[in-house]
Amino acid sequence: MDKAKGFMRRVLLVKFKAETAPDHVERFIKDYSNLVNLIESLKTWHMGNDVIIDNLHEGFTHVFELTFEDAEGAAAYVVHPAHLEFHERIAHLVEKTAMIDYKPTSFHT
């Protein structure tokens, strides 16, 4: 297995509160995606909606994957004023999150 040098990825699962209006979810996504334009260490931002048919999502409806230049870049993102302001504005919309950071690893057999 070869660990990628540098890059680090973060996967975030989000469960919005039941009363969160769809237009607020859309605004959340738009504002969240814009962080890639505001924070230099954030290199890529992707998202998707849950499409599983087996109902194993435990209420999580959205997944976000962020790529950082390295672990230090991820740490800088957490305290960046744009991230802190975004988090403060949207925290009331979210019921639950789950997050994992990882270094991409190639596996060859």
Gaussian input, Z-matrix of N, CA and C with variables (Angstrom, degrees):
# hf/3-21g

backbone

0 1
 N
 C     1     B1
 C     2     B2     1     A1
 N     3     B3     2     A2     1     D1
 C     4     B4     3     A3     2     D2
 C     5     B5     4     A4     3     D3
 N     6     B6     5     A5     4     D4
 C     7     B7     6     A6     5     D5
 C     8     B8     7     A7     6     D6
 N     9     B9     8     A8     7     D7
 C    10    B10     9     A9     8     D8
 C    11    B11    10    A10     9     D9
 N    12    B12    11    A11    10    D10
 C    13    B13    12    A12    11    D11
 C    14    B14    13    A13    12    D12
 N    15    B15    14    A14    13    D13
 C    16    B16    15    A15    14    D14
 C    17    B17    16    A16    15    D15
 N    18    B18    17    A17    16    D16
 C    19    B19    18    A18    17    D17
 C    20    B20    19    A19    18    D18
 N    21    B21    20    A20    19    D19
 C    22    B22    21    A21    20    D20
 C    23    B23    22    A22    21    D21
 N    24    B24    23    A23    22    D22
 C    25    B25    24    A24    23    D23
 C    26    B26    25    A25    24    D24
 N    27    B27    26    A26    25    D25
 C    28    B28    27    A27    26    D26
 C    29    B29    28    A28    27    D27
 N    30    B30    29    A29    28    D28
 C    31    B31    30    A30    29    D29
 C    32    B32    31    A31    30    D30
 N    33    B33    32    A32    31    D31
 C    34    B34    33    A33    32    D32
 C    35    B35    34    A34    33    D33
 N    36    B36    35    A35    34    D34
 C    37    B37    36    A36    35    D35
 C    38    B38    37    A37    36    D36
 N    39    B39    38    A38    37    D37
 C    40    B40    39    A39    38    D38
 C    41    B41    40    A40    39    D39
 N    42    B42    41    A41    40    D40
 C    43    B43    42    A42    41    D41
 C    44    B44    43    A43    42    D42
 N    45    B45    44    A44    43    D43
 C    46    B46    45    A45    44    D44
 C    47    B47    46    A46    45    D45
 N    48    B48    47    A47    46    D46
 C    49    B49    48    A48    47    D47
 C    50    B50    49    A49    48    D48
 N    51    B51    50    A50    49    D49
 C    52    B52    51    A51    50    D50
 C    53    B53    52    A52    51    D51
 N    54    B54    53    A53    52    D52
 C    55    B55    54    A54    53    D53
 C    56    B56    55    A55    54    D54
 N    57    B57    56    A56    55    D55
 C    58    B58    57    A57    56    D56
 C    59    B59    58    A58    57    D57
 N    60    B60    59    A59    58    D58
 C    61    B61    60    A60    59    D59
 C    62    B62    61    A61    60    D60
 N    63    B63    62    A62    61    D61
 C    64    B64    63    A63    62    D62
 C    65    B65    64    A64    63    D63
 N    66    B66    65    A65    64    D64
 C    67    B67    66    A66    65    D65
 C    68    B68    67    A67    66    D66
 N    69    B69    68    A68    67    D67
 C    70    B70    69    A69    68    D68
 C    71    B71    70    A70    69    D69
 N    72    B72    71    A71    70    D70
 C    73    B73    72    A72    71    D71
 C    74    B74    73    A73    72    D72
 N    75    B75    74    A74    73    D73
 C    76    B76    75    A75    74    D74
 C    77    B77    76    A76    75    D75
 N    78    B78    77    A77    76    D76
 C    79    B79    78    A78    77    D77
 C    80    B80    79    A79    78    D78
 N    81    B81    80    A80    79    D79
 C    82    B82    81    A81    80    D80
 C    83    B83    82    A82    81    D81
 N    84    B84    83    A83    82    D82
 C    85    B85    84    A84    83    D83
 C    86    B86    85    A85    84    D84
 N    87    B87    86    A86    85    D85
 C    88    B88    87    A87    86    D86
 C    89    B89    88    A88    87    D87
 N    90    B90    89    A89    88    D88
 C    91    B91    90    A90    89    D89
 C    92    B92    91    A91    90    D90
 N    93    B93    92    A92    91    D91
 C    94    B94    93    A93    92    D92
 C    95    B95    94    A94    93    D93
 N    96    B96    95    A95    94    D94
 C    97    B97    96    A96    95    D95
 C    98    B98    97    A97    96    D96
 N    99    B99    98    A98    97    D97
 C   100   B100    99    A99    98    D98
 C   101   B101   100   A100    99    D99
 N   102   B102   101   A101   100   D100
 C   103   B103   102   A102   101   D101
 C   104   B104   103   A103   102   D102
 N   105   B105   104   A104   103   D103
 C   106   B106   105   A105   104   D104
 C   107   B107   106   A106   105   D105
 N   108   B108   107   A107   106   D106
 C   109   B109   108   A108   107   D107
 C   110   B110   109   A109   108   D108
 N   111   B111   110   A110   109   D109
 C   112   B112   111   A111   110   D110
 C   113   B113   112   A112   111   D111
 N   114   B114   113   A113   112   D112
 C   115   B115   114   A114   113   D113
 C   116   B116   115   A115   114   D114
 N   117   B117   116   A116   115   D115
 C   118   B118   117   A117   116   D116
 C   119   B119   118   A118   117   D117
 N   120   B120   119   A119   118   D118
 C   121   B121   120   A120   119   D119
 C   122   B122   121   A121   120   D120
 N   123   B123   122   A122   121   D121
 C   124   B124   123   A123   122   D122
 C   125   B125   124   A124   123   D123
 N   126   B126   125   A125   124   D124
 C   127   B127   126   A126   125   D125
 C   128   B128   127   A127   126   D126
 N   129   B129   128   A128   127   D127
 C   130   B130   129   A129   128   D128
 C   131   B131   130   A130   129   D129
 N   132   B132   131   A131   130   D130
 C   133   B133   132   A132   131   D131
 C   134   B134   133   A133   132   D132
 N   135   B135   134   A134   133   D133
 C   136   B136   135   A135   134   D134
 C   137   B137   136   A136   135   D135
 N   138   B138   137   A137   136   D136
 C   139   B139   138   A138   137   D137
 C   140   B140   139   A139   138   D138
 N   141   B141   140   A140   139   D139
 C   142   B142   141   A141   140   D140
 C   143   B143   142   A142   141   D141
 N   144   B144   143   A143   142   D142
 C   145   B145   144   A144   143   D143
 C   146   B146   145   A145   144   D144
 N   147   B147   146   A146   145   D145
 C   148   B148   147   A147   146   D146
 C   149   B149   148   A148   147   D147
 N   150   B150   149   A149   148   D148
 C   151   B151   150   A150   149   D149
 C   152   B152   151   A151   150   D150
 N   153   B153   152   A152   151   D151
 C   154   B154   153   A153   152   D152
 C   155   B155   154   A154   153   D153
 N   156   B156   155   A155   154   D154
 C   157   B157   156   A156   155   D155
 C   158   B158   157   A157   156   D156
 N   159   B159   158   A158   157   D157
 C   160   B160   159   A159   158   D158
 C   161   B161   160   A160   159   D159
 N   162   B162   161   A161   160   D160
 C   163   B163   162   A162   161   D161
 C   164   B164   163   A163   162   D162
 N   165   B165   164   A164   163   D163
 C   166   B166   165   A165   164   D164
 C   167   B167   166   A166   165   D165
 N   168   B168   167   A167   166   D166
 C   169   B169   168   A168   167   D167
 C   170   B170   169   A169   168   D168
 N   171   B171   170   A170   169   D169
 C   172   B172   171   A171   170   D170
 C   173   B173   172   A172   171   D171
 N   174   B174   173   A173   172   D172
 C   175   B175   174   A174   173   D173
 C   176   B176   175   A175   174   D174
 N   177   B177   176   A176   175   D175
 C   178   B178   177   A177   176   D176
 C   179   B179   178   A178   177   D177
 N   180   B180   179   A179   178   D178
 C   181   B181   180   A180   179   D179
 C   182   B182   181   A181   180   D180
 N   183   B183   182   A182   181   D181
 C   184   B184   183   A183   182   D182
 C   185   B185   184   A184   183   D183
 N   186   B186   185   A185   184   D184
 C   187   B187   186   A186   185   D185
 C   188   B188   187   A187   186   D186
 N   189   B189   188   A188   187   D187
 C   190   B190   189   A189   188   D188
 C   191   B191   190   A190   189   D189
 N   192   B192   191   A191   190   D190
 C   193   B193   192   A192   191   D191
 C   194   B194   193   A193   192   D192
 N   195   B195   194   A194   193   D193
 C   196   B196   195   A195   194   D194
 C   197   B197   196   A196   195   D195
 N   198   B198   197   A197   196   D196
 C   199   B199   198   A198   197   D197
 C   200   B200   199   A199   198   D198
 N   201   B201   200   A200   199   D199
 C   202   B202   201   A201   200   D200
 C   203   B203   202   A202   201   D201
 N   204   B204   203   A203   202   D202
 C   205   B205   204   A204   203   D203
 C   206   B206   205   A205   204   D204
 N   207   B207   206   A206   205   D205
 C   208   B208   207   A207   206   D206
 C   209   B209   208   A208   207   D207
 N   210   B210   209   A209   208   D208
 C   211   B211   210   A210   209   D209
 C   212   B212   211   A211   210   D210
 N   213   B213   212   A212   211   D211
 C   214   B214   213   A213   212   D212
 C   215   B215   214   A214   213   D213
 N   216   B216   215   A215   214   D214
 C   217   B217   216   A216   215   D215
 C   218   B218   217   A217   216   D216
 N   219   B219   218   A218   217   D217
 C   220   B220   219   A219   218   D218
 C   221   B221   220   A220   219   D219
 N   222   B222   221   A221   220   D220
 C   223   B223   222   A222   221   D221
 C   224   B224   223   A223   222   D222
 N   225   B225   224   A224   223   D223
 C   226   B226   225   A225   224   D224
 C   227   B227   226   A226   225   D225
 N   228   B228   227   A227   226   D226
 C   229   B229   228   A228   227   D227
 C   230   B230   229   A229   228   D228
 N   231   B231   230   A230   229   D229
 C   232   B232   231   A231   230   D230
 C   233   B233   232   A232   231   D231
 N   234   B234   233   A233   232   D232
 C   235   B235   234   A234   233   D233
 C   236   B236   235   A235   234   D234
 N   237   B237   236   A236   235   D235
 C   238   B238   237   A237   236   D236
 C   239   B239   238   A238   237   D237
 N   240   B240   239   A239   238   D238
 C   241   B241   240   A240   239   D239
 C   242   B242   241   A241   240   D240
 N   243   B243   242   A242   241   D241
 C   244   B244   243   A243   242   D242
 C   245   B245   244   A244   243   D243
 N   246   B246   245   A245   244   D244
 C   247   B247   246   A246   245   D245
 C   248   B248   247   A247   246   D246
 N   249   B249   248   A248   247   D247
 C   250   B250   249   A249   248   D248
 C   251   B251   250   A250   249   D249
 N   252   B252   251   A251   250   D250
 C   253   B253   252   A252   251   D251
 C   254   B254   253   A253   252   D252
 N   255   B255   254   A254   253   D253
 C   256   B256   255   A255   254   D254
 C   257   B257   256   A256   255   D255
 N   258   B258   257   A257   256   D256
 C   259   B259   258   A258   257   D257
 C   260   B260   259   A259   258   D258
 N   261   B261   260   A260   259   D259
 C   262   B262   261   A261   260   D260
 C   263   B263   262   A262   261   D261
 N   264   B264   263   A263   262   D262
 C   265   B265   264   A264   263   D263
 C   266   B266   265   A265   264   D264
 N   267   B267   266   A266   265   D265
 C   268   B268   267   A267   266   D266
 C   269   B269   268   A268   267   D267
 N   270   B270   269   A269   268   D268
 C   271   B271   270   A270   269   D269
 C   272   B272   271   A271   270   D270
 N   273   B273   272   A272   271   D271
 C   274   B274   273   A273   272   D272
 C   275   B275   274   A274   273   D273
 N   276   B276   275   A275   274   D274
 C   277   B277   276   A276   275   D275
 C   278   B278   277   A277   276   D276
 N   279   B279   278   A278   277   D277
 C   280   B280   279   A279   278   D278
 C   281   B281   280   A280   279   D279
 N   282   B282   281   A281   280   D280
 C   283   B283   282   A282   281   D281
 C   284   B284   283   A283   282   D282
 N   285   B285   284   A284   283   D283
 C   286   B286   285   A285   284   D284
 C   287   B287   286   A286   285   D285
 N   288   B288   287   A287   286   D286
 C   289   B289   288   A288   287   D287
 C   290   B290   289   A289   288   D288
 N   291   B291   290   A290   289   D289
 C   292   B292   291   A291   290   D290
 C   293   B293   292   A292   291   D291
 N   294   B294   293   A293   292   D292
 C   295   B295   294   A294   293   D293
 C   296   B296   295   A295   294   D294
 N   297   B297   296   A296   295   D295
 C   298   B298   297   A297   296   D296
 C   299   B299   298   A298   297   D297
 N   300   B300   299   A299   298   D298
 C   301   B301   300   A300   299   D299
 C   302   B302   301   A301   300   D300
 N   303   B303   302   A302   301   D301
 C   304   B304   303   A303   302   D302
 C   305   B305   304   A304   303   D303
 N   306   B306   305   A305   304   D304
 C   307   B307   306   A306   305   D305
 C   308   B308   307   A307   306   D306
 N   309   B309   308   A308   307   D307
 C   310   B310   309   A309   308   D308
 C   311   B311   310   A310   309   D309
 N   312   B312   311   A311   310   D310
 C   313   B313   312   A312   311   D311
 C   314   B314   313   A313   312   D312
 N   315   B315   314   A314   313   D313
 C   316   B316   315   A315   314   D314
 C   317   B317   316   A316   315   D315
 N   318   B318   317   A317   316   D316
 C   319   B319   318   A318   317   D317
 C   320   B320   319   A319   318   D318
 N   321   B321   320   A320   319   D319
 C   322   B322   321   A321   320   D320
 C   323   B323   322   A322   321   D321
 N   324   B324   323   A323   322   D322
 C   325   B325   324   A324   323   D323
 C   326   B326   325   A325   324   D324

   B1=1.4444
   B2=1.5248
   B3=1.3109
   B4=1.4581
   B5=1.5203
   B6=1.3283
   B7=1.4661
   B8=1.5173
   B9=1.3301
   B10=1.4543
   B11=1.5179
   B12=1.2897
   B13=1.4563
   B14=1.5222
   B15=1.2987
   B16=1.4542
   B17=1.4995
   B18=1.3017
   B19=1.4564
   B20=1.5198
   B21=1.3127
   B22=1.4531
   B23=1.5244
   B24=1.3047
   B25=1.4594
   B26=1.5202
   B27=1.3161
   B28=1.4651
   B29=1.5237
   B30=1.3247
   B31=1.4551
   B32=1.5189
   B33=1.3147
   B34=1.4564
   B35=1.5182
   B36=1.3262
   B37=1.4575
   B38=1.5151
   B39=1.3301
   B40=1.4657
   B41=1.5216
   B42=1.3248
   B43=1.4602
   B44=1.5266
   B45=1.3289
   B46=1.4599
   B47=1.5243
   B48=1.3212
   B49=1.4543
   B50=1.5240
   B51=1.3262
   B52=1.4613
   B53=1.5277
   B54=1.3193
   B55=1.4644
   B56=1.5288
   B57=1.3254
   B58=1.4653
   B59=1.5230
   B60=1.3123
   B61=1.4674
   B62=1.5314
   B63=1.3362
   B64=1.4708
   B65=1.5284
   B66=1.3321
   B67=1.4589
   B68=1.5301
   B69=1.3339
   B70=1.4637
   B71=1.5276
   B72=1.3224
   B73=1.4692
   B74=1.5301
   B75=1.3141
   B76=1.4650
   B77=1.5314
   B78=1.3151
   B79=1.4690
   B80=1.5327
   B81=1.3452
   B82=1.4661
   B83=1.5254
   B84=1.3363
   B85=1.4622
   B86=1.5289
   B87=1.3086
   B88=1.4668
   B89=1.5254
   B90=1.3230
   B91=1.4633
   B92=1.5278
   B93=1.3278
   B94=1.4628
   B95=1.5267
   B96=1.3288
   B97=1.4637
   B98=1.5204
   B99=1.3152
   B100=1.4567
   B101=1.5341
   B102=1.3209
   B103=1.4657
   B104=1.5267
   B105=1.3298
   B106=1.4631
   B107=1.5308
   B108=1.3225
   B109=1.4631
   B110=1.5248
   B111=1.3158
   B112=1.4559
   B113=1.5286
   B114=1.3307
   B115=1.4657
   B116=1.5295
   B117=1.3124
   B118=1.4572
   B119=1.5317
   B120=1.3190
   B121=1.4718
   B122=1.5313
   B123=1.3365
   B124=1.4624
   B125=1.5247
   B126=1.3186
   B127=1.4656
   B128=1.5289
   B129=1.3341
   B130=1.4694
   B131=1.5181
   B132=1.3188
   B133=1.4615
   B134=1.5170
   B135=1.3295
   B136=1.4704
   B137=1.5163
   B138=1.3153
   B139=1.4668
   B140=1.5101
   B141=1.3261
   B142=1.4510
   B143=1.5144
   B144=1.3215
   B145=1.4668
   B146=1.5198
   B147=1.3172
   B148=1.4529
   B149=1.5282
   B150=1.3229
   B151=1.4621
   B152=1.5237
   B153=1.3302
   B154=1.4601
   B155=1.5360
   B156=1.3101
   B157=1.4623
   B158=1.5243
   B159=1.3254
   B160=1.4589
   B161=1.5214
   B162=1.3297
   B163=1.4699
   B164=1.5307
   B165=1.3190
   B166=1.4612
   B167=1.5255
   B168=1.2962
   B169=1.4653
   B170=1.5219
   B171=1.3240
   B172=1.4653
   B173=1.5340
   B174=1.3208
   B175=1.4580
   B176=1.5176
   B177=1.3303
   B178=1.4626
   B179=1.5259
   B180=1.3067
   B181=1.4606
   B182=1.5215
   B183=1.3254
   B184=1.4572
   B185=1.5249
   B186=1.3320
   B187=1.4577
   B188=1.5281
   B189=1.3150
   B190=1.4579
   B191=1.5155
   B192=1.3354
   B193=1.4569
   B194=1.5177
   B195=1.3216
   B196=1.4551
   B197=1.5216
   B198=1.3192
   B199=1.4545
   B200=1.5182
   B201=1.3249
   B202=1.4553
   B203=1.5172
   B204=1.3281
   B205=1.4657
   B206=1.5296
   B207=1.3467
   B208=1.4622
   B209=1.5289
   B210=1.3207
   B211=1.4720
   B212=1.5253
   B213=1.3186
   B214=1.4629
   B215=1.5234
   B216=1.3258
   B217=1.4633
   B218=1.5115
   B219=1.3245
   B220=1.4644
   B221=1.5206
   B222=1.3231
   B223=1.4664
   B224=1.5306
   B225=1.3214
   B226=1.4699
   B227=1.5295
   B228=1.3316
   B229=1.4637
   B230=1.5290
   B231=1.3169
   B232=1.4639
   B233=1.5229
   B234=1.3205
   B235=1.4685
   B236=1.5308
   B237=1.3179
   B238=1.4664
   B239=1.5301
   B240=1.3319
   B241=1.4678
   B242=1.5302
   B243=1.3265
   B244=1.4733
   B245=1.5287
   B246=1.3354
   B247=1.4659
   B248=1.5209
   B249=1.3153
   B250=1.4696
   B251=1.5236
   B252=1.3262
   B253=1.4680
   B254=1.5271
   B255=1.3334
   B256=1.4682
   B257=1.5283
   B258=1.3102
   B259=1.4633
   B260=1.5289
   B261=1.3114
   B262=1.4634
   B263=1.5349
   B264=1.3378
   B265=1.4684
   B266=1.5225
   B267=1.3286
   B268=1.4700
   B269=1.5264
   B270=1.3040
   B271=1.4714
   B272=1.5249
   B273=1.3191
   B274=1.4576
   B275=1.5310
   B276=1.3234
   B277=1.4644
   B278=1.5280
   B279=1.3189
   B280=1.4626
   B281=1.5232
   B282=1.3373
   B283=1.4633
   B284=1.5235
   B285=1.3441
   B286=1.4582
   B287=1.5256
   B288=1.3300
   B289=1.4636
   B290=1.5225
   B291=1.3121
   B292=1.4578
   B293=1.5204
   B294=1.3258
   B295=1.4509
   B296=1.5180
   B297=1.3195
   B298=1.4618
   B299=1.5231
   B300=1.3206
   B301=1.4572
   B302=1.5217
   B303=1.3258
   B304=1.4561
   B305=1.5202
   B306=1.3109
   B307=1.4667
   B308=1.5222
   B309=1.3301
   B310=1.4783
   B311=1.5288
   B312=1.3154
   B313=1.4592
   B314=1.5145
   B315=1.3340
   B316=1.4564
   B317=1.5171
   B318=1.2931
   B319=1.4567
   B320=1.5147
   B321=1.3037
   B322=1.4651
   B323=1.5201
   B324=1.3390
   B325=1.4687
   B326=1.5032
   A1=108.65
   A2=115.05
   A3=120.81
   A4=109.78
   A5=115.51
   A6=119.20
   A7=108.67
   A8=115.38
   A9=120.09
   A10=109.59
   A11=115.85
   A12=119.99
   A13=108.52
   A14=115.83
   A15=119.69
   A16=115.13
   A17=117.34
   A18=121.13
   A19=114.29
   A20=114.58
   A21=122.25
   A22=107.50
   A23=116.92
   A24=121.10
   A25=110.50
   A26=114.51
   A27=122.30
   A28=107.08
   A29=115.41
   A30=121.75
   A31=107.04
   A32=115.57
   A33=122.10
   A34=108.98
   A35=116.84
   A36=122.72
   A37=107.52
   A38=116.37
   A39=120.83
   A40=110.41
   A41=114.21
   A42=122.66
   A43=105.63
   A44=115.85
   A45=120.33
   A46=109.83
   A47=116.15
   A48=120.44
   A49=108.67
   A50=116.69
   A51=122.05
   A52=112.01
   A53=116.57
   A54=120.22
   A55=113.96
   A56=117.82
   A57=120.50
   A58=109.69
   A59=116.13
   A60=122.41
   A61=110.33
   A62=117.47
   A63=120.83
   A64=113.57
   A65=117.78
   A66=118.68
   A67=111.37
   A68=117.49
   A69=120.15
   A70=110.65
   A71=116.99
   A72=120.68
   A73=109.06
   A74=116.86
   A75=121.09
   A76=110.85
   A77=117.54
   A78=122.10
   A79=109.52
   A80=116.56
   A81=121.56
   A82=109.75
   A83=116.57
   A84=121.72
   A85=110.76
   A86=117.01
   A87=120.45
   A88=110.89
   A89=117.02
   A90=120.63
   A91=111.67
   A92=116.62
   A93=120.71
   A94=110.04
   A95=116.79
   A96=120.29
   A97=111.69
   A98=117.53
   A99=121.12
   A100=112.29
   A101=118.12
   A102=120.09
   A103=111.57
   A104=117.68
   A105=120.55
   A106=110.29
   A107=118.13
   A108=122.41
   A109=112.49
   A110=117.42
   A111=121.86
   A112=114.46
   A113=116.46
   A114=120.54
   A115=108.63
   A116=115.34
   A117=121.31
   A118=113.97
   A119=117.82
   A120=120.18
   A121=113.20
   A122=117.38
   A123=122.05
   A124=107.75
   A125=116.43
   A126=121.40
   A127=113.77
   A128=117.47
   A129=120.17
   A130=109.91
   A131=115.13
   A132=122.87
   A133=107.17
   A134=116.59
   A135=122.10
   A136=108.55
   A137=115.49
   A138=119.22
   A139=110.23
   A140=114.33
   A141=121.18
   A142=109.60
   A143=114.52
   A144=121.53
   A145=108.36
   A146=115.56
   A147=120.59
   A148=109.76
   A149=116.94
   A150=122.10
   A151=111.96
   A152=117.76
   A153=121.53
   A154=110.17
   A155=115.89
   A156=119.62
   A157=112.19
   A158=117.56
   A159=121.43
   A160=114.27
   A161=117.39
   A162=122.57
   A163=112.09
   A164=115.94
   A165=121.20
   A166=112.02
   A167=118.08
   A168=122.71
   A169=114.41
   A170=117.88
   A171=123.46
   A172=112.53
   A173=116.12
   A174=120.92
   A175=114.59
   A176=117.43
   A177=119.88
   A178=108.27
   A179=116.03
   A180=120.38
   A181=113.91
   A182=117.36
   A183=121.25
   A184=109.83
   A185=115.01
   A186=121.02
   A187=107.95
   A188=114.84
   A189=121.93
   A190=107.82
   A191=116.09
   A192=120.90
   A193=108.42
   A194=115.09
   A195=122.33
   A196=108.45
   A197=116.42
   A198=121.56
   A199=108.47
   A200=115.48
   A201=122.56
   A202=109.10
   A203=115.83
   A204=120.20
   A205=111.75
   A206=117.14
   A207=122.05
   A208=108.09
   A209=116.84
   A210=121.18
   A211=111.05
   A212=116.97
   A213=119.98
   A214=110.69
   A215=116.43
   A216=120.93
   A217=111.93
   A218=116.43
   A219=120.47
   A220=110.36
   A221=116.35
   A222=120.59
   A223=110.55
   A224=117.09
   A225=120.83
   A226=110.59
   A227=116.82
   A228=121.96
   A229=111.28
   A230=116.38
   A231=121.54
   A232=111.67
   A233=117.55
   A234=120.92
   A235=113.02
   A236=117.32
   A237=120.49
   A238=109.48
   A239=118.38
   A240=121.14
   A241=114.00
   A242=118.66
   A243=120.42
   A244=110.64
   A245=117.23
   A246=120.51
   A247=110.69
   A248=116.58
   A249=120.34
   A250=111.16
   A251=117.32
   A252=121.51
   A253=110.11
   A254=117.00
   A255=121.14
   A256=110.14
   A257=116.65
   A258=121.31
   A259=111.10
   A260=116.43
   A261=120.23
   A262=111.59
   A263=116.37
   A264=120.79
   A265=113.37
   A266=117.92
   A267=119.55
   A268=114.88
   A269=118.19
   A270=121.40
   A271=112.49
   A272=118.22
   A273=120.98
   A274=113.27
   A275=117.93
   A276=122.12
   A277=112.89
   A278=116.22
   A279=122.13
   A280=111.11
   A281=114.76
   A282=120.39
   A283=111.49
   A284=115.97
   A285=119.38
   A286=109.53
   A287=115.67
   A288=120.74
   A289=109.31
   A290=114.92
   A291=122.70
   A292=105.79
   A293=116.64
   A294=119.67
   A295=110.13
   A296=114.39
   A297=120.73
   A298=108.05
   A299=116.01
   A300=123.03
   A301=107.32
   A302=115.92
   A303=118.76
   A304=110.74
   A305=114.31
   A306=122.27
   A307=105.79
   A308=117.19
   A309=119.11
   A310=110.46
   A311=114.90
   A312=121.56
   A313=109.40
   A314=116.51
   A315=121.02
   A316=108.54
   A317=116.14
   A318=121.31
   A319=108.07
   A320=115.70
   A321=121.40
   A322=108.61
   A323=115.45
   A324=118.96
   A325=109.81
   D1=135.18
   D2=179.85
   D3=-114.96
   D4=115.63
   D5=176.24
   D6=-78.84
   D7=133.53
   D8=177.84
   D9=-64.25
   D10=138.38
   D11=178.06
   D12=-78.19
   D13=134.26
   D14=173.81
   D15=85.41
   D16=-80.88
   D17=-168.68
   D18=-51.44
   D19=145.10
   D20=175.64
   D21=-133.26
   D22=141.91
   D23=178.97
   D24=-115.91
   D25=149.98
   D26=176.12
   D27=-126.42
   D28=130.22
   D29=173.66
   D30=-112.34
   D31=126.44
   D32=-178.99
   D33=-122.81
   D34=124.72
   D35=173.91
   D36=-101.99
   D37=137.64
   D38=-177.21
   D39=-127.44
   D40=133.28
   D41=170.83
   D42=-115.39
   D43=114.00
   D44=179.10
   D45=-80.03
   D46=152.92
   D47=175.21
   D48=-62.53
   D49=147.52
   D50=-176.49
   D51=-56.77
   D52=-34.41
   D53=-177.24
   D54=-83.66
   D55=1.22
   D56=179.96
   D57=-70.70
   D58=119.90
   D59=-178.76
   D60=-69.12
   D61=146.16
   D62=179.54
   D63=-54.65
   D64=-36.45
   D65=179.87
   D66=-68.53
   D67=-27.32
   D68=175.53
   D69=-73.21
   D70=-34.79
   D71=175.34
   D72=-65.13
   D73=-43.10
   D74=178.46
   D75=-61.02
   D76=-42.47
   D77=179.11
   D78=-65.14
   D79=-41.56
   D80=176.07
   D81=-54.31
   D82=-50.68
   D83=-177.39
   D84=-62.89
   D85=-46.01
   D86=-179.60
   D87=-61.32
   D88=-47.20
   D89=-179.22
   D90=-66.98
   D91=-39.19
   D92=179.17
   D93=-64.11
   D94=-45.13
   D95=-179.20
   D96=-63.43
   D97=-29.36
   D98=-178.53
   D99=-69.36
   D100=-18.06
   D101=-179.95
   D102=-60.22
   D103=-27.87
   D104=178.67
   D105=-63.80
   D106=-23.87
   D107=177.61
   D108=-86.74
   D109=-14.45
   D110=-173.56
   D111=-108.66
   D112=-21.41
   D113=-174.59
   D114=-120.30
   D115=112.68
   D116=-172.15
   D117=-59.57
   D118=-37.54
   D119=-176.72
   D120=-74.67
   D121=-13.84
   D122=176.63
   D123=-85.62
   D124=109.88
   D125=-171.97
   D126=-91.97
   D127=-40.39
   D128=177.78
   D129=-140.23
   D130=156.26
   D131=-179.69
   D132=-143.00
   D133=124.01
   D134=177.73
   D135=-132.72
   D136=154.65
   D137=176.62
   D138=-147.21
   D139=164.64
   D140=175.15
   D141=-159.66
   D142=164.78
   D143=176.76
   D144=-105.04
   D145=150.52
   D146=178.47
   D147=-62.69
   D148=132.56
   D149=178.36
   D150=-127.26
   D151=9.88
   D152=-177.06
   D153=-66.85
   D154=140.18
   D155=-179.24
   D156=-94.59
   D157=-10.39
   D158=-176.68
   D159=-88.54
   D160=1.97
   D161=177.59
   D162=56.65
   D163=42.95
   D164=179.36
   D165=-100.00
   D166=7.85
   D167=-173.21
   D168=-77.23
   D169=-9.78
   D170=178.76
   D171=53.62
   D172=32.76
   D173=177.13
   D174=92.09
   D175=-12.23
   D176=176.85
   D177=-72.93
   D178=128.99
   D179=-175.76
   D180=-114.80
   D181=-18.92
   D182=-176.52
   D183=-131.81
   D184=142.68
   D185=175.56
   D186=-124.39
   D187=139.41
   D188=179.04
   D189=-127.28
   D190=135.55
   D191=176.55
   D192=-123.97
   D193=122.52
   D194=-179.14
   D195=-115.64
   D196=142.70
   D197=175.92
   D198=-116.83
   D199=130.47
   D200=178.95
   D201=-113.33
   D202=155.87
   D203=-179.30
   D204=-63.00
   D205=-30.59
   D206=178.77
   D207=-173.61
   D208=-179.36
   D209=-178.92
   D210=-61.83
   D211=-36.53
   D212=178.37
   D213=-64.86
   D214=-37.23
   D215=177.49
   D216=-64.84
   D217=-37.47
   D218=176.98
   D219=-66.25
   D220=-40.38
   D221=178.15
   D222=-65.13
   D223=-39.18
   D224=178.38
   D225=-65.86
   D226=-36.53
   D227=178.38
   D228=-60.14
   D229=-43.01
   D230=-176.28
   D231=-58.67
   D232=-36.89
   D233=-176.93
   D234=-102.74
   D235=3.62
   D236=-179.75
   D237=-65.31
   D238=136.18
   D239=-178.83
   D240=-55.15
   D241=-36.45
   D242=179.26
   D243=-65.96
   D244=-39.49
   D245=178.18
   D246=-68.61
   D247=-44.30
   D248=-179.72
   D249=-61.63
   D250=-40.69
   D251=179.50
   D252=-66.75
   D253=-43.16
   D254=177.09
   D255=-59.75
   D256=-48.49
   D257=-178.19
   D258=-59.46
   D259=-42.94
   D260=-179.57
   D261=-63.49
   D262=-37.93
   D263=-178.67
   D264=-72.09
   D265=-28.37
   D266=-171.97
   D267=-108.58
   D268=-9.96
   D269=-173.71
   D270=-53.75
   D271=-34.71
   D272=-177.36
   D273=-71.18
   D274=-12.10
   D275=-179.14
   D276=-87.47
   D277=-19.69
   D278=-168.77
   D279=-102.60
   D280=129.95
   D281=176.42
   D282=-87.15
   D283=-41.10
   D284=-172.22
   D285=-156.47
   D286=146.07
   D287=173.76
   D288=-134.81
   D289=158.83
   D290=170.01
   D291=-137.82
   D292=139.17
   D293=-174.67
   D294=-142.18
   D295=145.78
   D296=173.65
   D297=-142.35
   D298=137.31
   D299=172.74
   D300=-107.04
   D301=142.11
   D302=178.92
   D303=-152.51
   D304=156.26
   D305=172.63
   D306=-94.41
   D307=123.47
   D308=178.95
   D309=-57.67
   D310=136.44
   D311=-178.71
   D312=-127.56
   D313=132.09
   D314=174.94
   D315=-91.98
   D316=136.84
   D317=179.94
   D318=-123.16
   D319=123.24
   D320=-179.30
   D321=-123.71
   D322=135.95
   D323=177.03
   D324=-108.43

